[in-house]
Amino acid sequence: MTSILEYTINKGEDDESKIIGYKKSTIKTVLTYIGYGCTLFLLRLLFFWLPRLHIKCTQVPCALHEADSILVRDQYKQLFVEDVVIVSTVGVKLRKSGIAGSKTDKNGRLHSARCSTKSPCVDGDSAAAAAAASLTSLDNARSTAVLYSSSCPGVPVESTFRYFMHKKIKYVWQSYEQRFKRNDVFINTSCEFFHETTGLDEAEANLEFVKYGENRVHIPLTPIWKLLVVQNERNLRKTLVDSSSVSAVRGSTSAPMELDSSRLVPGDIIEIPQSGCLMQCDAVLIAGNCIVNESMLTGESVPLLKTPIPSVDSQFSLKRHAKHILFCGTKVIQTRHSEPVRAVVVRTGFMTSKGELVRSILYPKPIAFTFNRDVINYLEVLGLFAVAGFIYTVILMHQRGDAWQKIVVRALDLITIAVPPALPAAMTIGIVFAQTRLKRRKIFCIAPKTINVSGAINLVCFDKTGTLTESGMDLWGAVPALKSVFLPSTSTPVDIKEPSQLLEAMATCHALTRIDGVLSGDPLDLKMFESTGWLLDEPNTINYSRCDRQVSLLVRSPSTGTELGIIRQFPFSSELQRMSVIAIRLGALAAEPLVAFVKGSPEMIHSLCLPDSIPADFHNQLMEYTSHGYRVIALAYRPLSPSVSLQSAQKLNRGEFEYDLQFLGLLVMENRLKPETVGSIGTLLGAKIRPVMVTGDNILTALSVARECGIIADTEAAVIVQTSDGPNGPNVNFVVYGDPRRRVTEAAVLSPSSPYRLAISGASWQAVRQHFSQLIPRLAVCGAVFARFSPVQKSQLVECLQELGYTVAMCGDGANDCGALKTAHAGISLSEAEASVASPFTSKEQNISCVIRLIQEGRCALVTSFGIFKFMACYSMCQFVSVLILYWIATNLTDNQFVYIDLFIITTLFVTFSYTAACESIAQEAPSHRLLSFVTCSSIALQCGIFVAFQTLAYFYVRWQSWFYPFVYDSNSDQMACYENTAVFLISVNQYIILAVVFSKSAPYRRSMLTNYAFMINIAIVVGVNLFVIFAPTDWLGNLLETWDAPRDNPNLSIKFVLVGAILMNFLIAFLVEQLVESVWFSRLVHRAGRRLISKPKEFERVARQLKLERGEWPPISVHFQRTGQRELLNFVAQGGGGSADEAVKPNQVSVEIKPMEADRPRADSEQQKKKKKKKYYTAL
C-alpha cells in the first residue's frame, strides 16, 4: 500500500487545501505534559492559540490512512488541526427512529452507530453486501442510494469509515483511492436520473444518515470566556431555522410520510406543499413549478420561478441548473401543478447553499486590513516590554533575596500589565455601538469586523437597476416590427394589431404569479403584462375541461377572447441574457398550436433571429433609445413543429427551439433614478470616494444613467473601450462617446487637459483580460461604467480593484450581485429581508444613502478603535511604569488599587469612550488605518514619556518632604502602602482620565465628546472621586485604597495643591502634544518625508500618476485617428467590436484603434514622441 504523507483536497476549486496526516506519539506526548508542568500550563495556553504547534509537539507525520489528526493548510495559507473520527455502520436499524446507539459530540458529529439489543437489527455485513450488489448494477438501478453508498461502482461498502471535519464539511477516507474526499453526492450524474429515481427505502436512508449526519445548519454558541475575541454567533444563529416537518417518500410505496427535516439525506424524494414552505435542504425539482423568495440567500426580494429539471442525458451541475433547484433557506411561496410537486434532495446540512454561505461567514476570507495587522504587531512590541520587565523583576528581586514563588508571581504580574487582557473587549465595544447605530438606521450587519474596514473605503461599486434607479419601470412604449420593418412606436401596446404575436409574447413571456390574489413578480414583467390588458389565471382557477393539465398558467384577452396556455417556462438567465416560454393556443381555429416566445437583451435576440426578420435600421433605433437612458427589451417567437406534442415539449431543452426566431419588436422601458441617488453620489465625490457602476444592462443605457447621476461629470469625456478582430490579431479600440444631449467638440475630445472616464462591456473586458492584460489596471483605475457584466465578471472586477490597493464596497440588490457582494471588503445588499447571508450588510432602506451612513459609522468606528487602542496601550505602559518604580523600593500597587484602576476607571472609560456617535458629514480625507504609522507611534511614545516624567516627579517630590520617611521592606509582610505608593497611585489614576480625554477625537469623524453624555458623566464622577481621595480621604476610604495621607499636624498642606497642579500641567502638555502630532501640518510633513524615504504608494496611485503624465497620449488618440462615419461604425460593431451591436455610437464620436504592438509600447517611446513633437494628421471620411 502506498503511503501518502501529503495530499491536495478540492483540487482546482476555490477552497483547494493541502493536508498532512499525523498520528499520536507517546514519547512526544509525555514530554509535552512535562512541559506543561514546568511552565505552569503557560505552554498549554500557547498551544490553545497555536494548535499547529500542539500537533507537532505531540504527534508525528504519517500516511493519511493511519492518521489520528489532519493538519490542513487552506488557500489563504491558514493552518487548521482536525481530528480523524471513525464511524461504524454495523447494525443500522430498519425502524424509522434511525440509528441505534449513535452519539454526537457538542459539534453534532456522529461517533458511533452500533446494534441495539432492544430493537431488531439487520446484519451489517448483509446490508453492506446488498448495497455492494446494487452498486455492481449501476446502469439498471434506479435507487438513489447507489450513487453515494460509494463513489466507485463495484467496490464493497465498508462497515466503518474514517473522516475529518474541516470548516463544517466532512471529508471521508476512500480506501480504494487512498485519499480523503469531500462527502459530495450526485457527481457525474445525468439529469435524466432524477426523473427515474424511486428514492430511498428505510435501510438505505439510515445508512446514509450515518454517513451524512443530521440535516442541520447548526451553530454552537461559543462559551462566555471566548466571547472576548469571538462575536456575532448569536446574531447569525437567529437567522437560521433549525428544523421542521416535511413530507418524504420512503420505501416501495409512493405515499409520503411525515419526517423531521433533520432526518433528510441526499436521495430522498420530498413533496412541496401547495401553500409553500421554508426549504431545509437543496433539492432538484422534478415535477411541478414553484414560486420562491430567495431574499435570505441573495437579497433579491422579487419572487422567482423554479421549473423541473429537464429529463435529458446531460451531466447535472448545481451552477448550470440553478433555475431548477430549490435552495436551502429559500421560501417556497406557491406551487403550480395538477399533481403533487416533488423534488429530490441533493445536499443537506452545511453542504447546502445556505450552509456554504454560513460557512463563508464563520470562516471568511482574511481581510488584508492594515489596522488588524498593526494591532498584532503592536502587541508583539508590548510583549517585548513585558519580557524586559520580567527580566528586570527577576534580577531585582533575586538580588533582594526574595523567594522564588514570590519572584515568579510578581514577574508574571508585569506580563498581564504590559499586555492588557481587556484589550480585545475594549476593541470590540466601539464596533458594537456602531452596529447598534446602524441597526437603528435599518442597516443590519452579520460581520461586525467589517465595520472598521468600511471606514477605509475609497471606492464604491453600484449596480444600476434597483440600486441607482428604481426597481420598478414605466413602459415608455413598444416598437412593433413586421416583415423586417419597424412600425411606428406606440405608448399603448394593447392597441397593437400587427404583428399579433407581439402582444401574445408580452402576455406570456414572463414569470408572474398570483399570491393571495395579487399579481407578483419582476417589476419589468408586471409593467409589460399590465400594458397588454390581458388576464392571468392560476392553475387552481383553470377549467381543465377546456385545456390539457400540462398547462400551468392561462392568459386570455378580454377583448378578443384569445387564450394561451403556458406549458413550459425557462426562467431568465443573466448568462444567456434571455428567458423563454412554450405556450399552446387554445381553440379549434389555432393555426400554430405550440409556439415559443423569447424575450431578452436586444443583442442576444438579434443573434438568435433569422436575418431577414431584422429591420435594417435595428441598430439606429436601438441607439436612439439606449443613448437616452431607456432600457430596451427585444421579443421574438418561433412556431414549433406540428410533430412536437405536449408530452415531448416537456422534455425540450432551450437549444432545441431558441434559434431561427422571428423578430417581433422592441419594448422600451423608462427607468428613473431614485431620489437619493444624485445627492449620495455627490457626497461620495465630495469625499474623494470614487463611485463606479457595474451593471448587466446595455452600455449606452448605463452611460446615460452615469451622466445623469454624476458618476461621469459633464466636464468629462466618456470613452468606450471595444475590442475587435483584425487581420494581425485582436485590436483595442477607444471610442469617445458623444452624448446626444451634450455637444462634444473635437477640440474638447482631443485636448490633453480634458478629463475622461472609460466604459467597457463584459465581452470587451473578457477579451482585454485574455489578450491585453497589461491594460486591465488602467481600465480599472479610469473606468466608470462596466456594462453587460455577468456575475462572475463583477467579482473579477472587485478582485482586480482590491489587487490595485482600493478598499472596495459593493452595493446591489439582486442575486446577480451576490458574488461581488461577498468578494468586496464591504458588501451592502438592498433587501427587504432584515438579515441576509448574501453580504455583510443588509439595508432595508432601498436606496444608496445607506452607503453614506455605513462609511460615516465605519470611519467613526475606526477612529474609535484607534483611540481605544492608544488609550489601552498607554494605560498599560503607564501602569507598567508605576509598578516598575514601586518594584525598585520593593513595594507595589495594592490589590484594591488595581481593582479601582482596572474596574472603576479603565473599564467605565473605554465603554463610555466608545459611545460617541459619528459625524453627519464625510470629510475629504479618510482616517488613517495604520497603527504603526509615524504619527500614531509618535503620539503613543510622547504621551508615555510625559506620564513617566510626571510619575517620576511625584515619586521624588514626596521623598523631598520633611515629614517623609521611606518604606521599610519586610519579606515576611504583605504591607505595600507607603508615601511613594500613594504619590504614584494618585497621579496615575488621573493620568488615565487625561488619556481618555486626549484620545477622544471629535470632528471630522466623530461628534464632539460633549455630546457623549455618558462619557462626560463618567469623567465627572471619576474626577470627583479622585479629588475626594486627594483632599478629603476618610479613614474607611484610605483603608480601602491603602493610601497614606500627609500628617494632619503638618502645616505644609500645599503638597495636595501641588499634586493637583501637576495633574493640570500634565493634561495641558498632553493635550498640546496630541494636537501638534495629529495636526494637518505635522501629518503632511511626515507624509512628505516618509514618501521620500520609505513610503511605497499603492498600485492604483502609481497607475493614476502614470496616466496623468501621459494625458493627451493615453488613450492613444494620436496613433491611428479618424472621424468615423455612421455606416462604418455600425459595420465595425456588427462584425465583433466588443461583441454587441448595441454598443454602436453616434456620428459625432471619435474612434481610436490600438493594435497590440501599440498597447505594449514602452513609456520611453511615448516620451520620445513627445520630445519630437510630431505633427498630428487627421483624416475624415
Buried (B, 14 or more C-beta within 10 A) or exposed (E): EEEBEEBEBBEEEEBEBBBBBBBBBEEBEEEBEEBBEEEEEEBBEEBEEEBBBBBBBBBEBBBBBEBBBBBBBBEEEEBBBBEBBEBBBBBBBBEEEBBBBBEEEEEBBBEBBBBBEEEEBBEBEEBBEBBBEBBBEEEEBEBBBBBBBBBEBEBBBBBEBBBBBBBBBBBBBBEEEBBBBBBBBBEEBBBBBBBEBBBBBBBBBBBBBBBBBBBBBBBEEBEEEEBBEEBBBEBBBEBBBEBEEBBBBBBEEEEBEEBBBBBBBBBBBBBBEBEBBBBBBBBBBBBBBBBBBBBBBBBBBBBBBBBBBBBBEEEBEBEEBBBBBBBBBBBBBBBBBBEBBBBBBBBBBBBBBBBBBBBBBBBBEEBEBBBBBBBEEBBEBBEEBBEBBBEBBBEBBEEEEBEEEEBBEBBBBBBEBBBBEBBBBBBBBBBBBBBEBBEEBBBBBBBBBBBBBBBBBBBBBBBBBBBBBBBBBEBBBBBBBBEBEBBEBBEEBBEBEEBBBBBBBBBBBBBBBBBEEEBBBBBBBBBBBBBBBBBBBBBEEBEEEEBEEBBBBBBBBEEEEBBBBBBBBBBBBBEBBBBBBBBBBBEEEBEBBBBBBBBBBBBBBBBBBBEEBBBEEBBEBBBBBBBBBBBBBBBBBBBBEEEBEBEEBBEBEBEBBBEEBBBBBBBBBBBBBBEBBBBBBEBBBEBEBBBBBBBBBBBBBBBBBBBBBBBBEEEBBBBBBBBBEEEEEBBBBBBBBBBBEEEBEEEBBBEEEBEBBBBBBBBBBBBBBEBBEEBBBBBBBBBBBBBBBBBBBBBBBBBBBBEBBBBBBBBBBBBBBBBBBBBBBBBBBBBBBBBBBBBBBBBBEBBBBBBBBBBBBBBBBBBBBBBBBBBBBBBBBBBBBBBBBBBEBBBBBBEBBBEBBBEBBBBBBBBBBBBBBBBEEBBEEBBBBBBBBBBBBBBBEBBBEBBBEBBEBBBEBBBEBEEBEEBEBEEEEEEBBBBBBBBBBBBBBBBBBBBBBBBBBBEBBBBEBEEBEBBEEBBEEBBEBBBEBBEEBEEEEBEBBBBBBBEEEEEEEEBBEEBBEBBEEBBEBBEEBBEEBBEEEBBEEBBEEBEEEEEEEEBBEBBBEBBEBBEBBBBBBBBBBBBBEBEEBBEBBBEBBBBBBBBBBBEBBBBBBBBBEBBEBEEEEBEEBEEEEEEEEEEEE
